[in-house]
């Protein structure tokens, strides 16, 4: 039932032993995970369980994108999950509107980003090539286009590439260091401003 709803939304035939079939099964699986995580009070974020949910959502968006969709898709599939499984789990899936609206809110702003990110990925890992994707490129996909590193790694493997995880971690740590330094500098500036205001009021 859930896959049938996804087919209705996307408009591409479901054939089991094809790449499209894989994408439909990922959509169905990730829609179930999304519905139950939201029902358990997990909200998409960049930390902890919220980051796991965000990664699930973005993987689903990517598979909808591979099926040709350039509009929100997962929300409709999640709605089918709630309708189908809400009978067995009425208490957990009772907040239908909340569970359905959250995937759409996550999908809509991410769609233009994934489109640009996929174009960038095509440039650095063209089909038919091989080799290792540089850590700085993996980091750019993560930092600029919101691609979780495990998603980039999966996409790379599908095309016969590997990724430089050590280089990615180096870039990530450099960003964290810059962020810490910026926060420290900002704190010094705020303290200096407060001291100046204090002297001026004396």
Rosetta blueprint (number, residue, H / E / L):
1 X L
2 X H
3 X H
4 X H
5 X H
6 X H
7 X H
8 X H
9 X H
10 X H
11 X L
12 X L
13 X L
14 X L
15 X L
16 X L
17 X L
18 X L
19 X H
20 X H
21 X H
22 X H
23 X H
24 X H
25 X H
26 X H
27 X H
28 X H
29 X H
30 X H
31 X H
32 X H
33 X H
34 X H
35 X H
36 X H
37 X H
38 X H
39 X H
40 X L
41 X L
42 X L
43 X L
44 X L
45 X L
46 X L
47 X L
48 X H
49 X H
50 X H
51 X H
52 X H
53 X H
54 X H
55 X H
56 X H
57 X H
58 X H
59 X H
60 X H
61 X H
62 X H
63 X H
64 X H
65 X H
66 X H
67 X L
68 X L
69 X L
70 X L
71 X L
72 X L
73 X L
74 X H
75 X H
76 X H
77 X H
78 X H
79 X H
80 X H
81 X H
82 X H
83 X H
84 X H
85 X H
86 X L
87 X L
88 X L
89 X L
90 X L
91 X L
92 X L
93 X L
94 X L
95 X L
96 X H
97 X H
98 X H
99 X H
100 X H
101 X H
102 X H
103 X H
104 X H
105 X H
106 X H
107 X H
108 X H
109 X H
110 X H
111 X H
112 X H
113 X H
114 X H
115 X H
116 X H
117 X H
118 X H
119 X H
120 X H
121 X H
122 X H
123 X H
124 X H
125 X L
126 X L
127 X L
128 X L
129 X L
130 X L
131 X E
132 X E
133 X E
134 X L
135 X H
136 X H
137 X H
138 X H
139 X H
140 X H
141 X H
142 X H
143 X H
144 X L
145 X L
146 X L
147 X L
148 X L
149 X H
150 X H
151 X H
152 X H
153 X H
154 X H
155 X H
156 X H
157 X H
158 X H
159 X L
160 X L
161 X E
162 X E
163 X E
164 X L
165 X H
166 X H
167 X H
168 X H
169 X H
170 X H
171 X H
172 X H
173 X H
174 X H
175 X H
176 X H
177 X H
178 X H
179 X H
180 X H
181 X H
182 X H
183 X H
184 X H
185 X H
186 X H
187 X H
188 X H
189 X H
190 X H
191 X H
192 X H
193 X H
194 X H
195 X H
196 X H
197 X H
198 X H
199 X H
200 X H
201 X H
202 X L
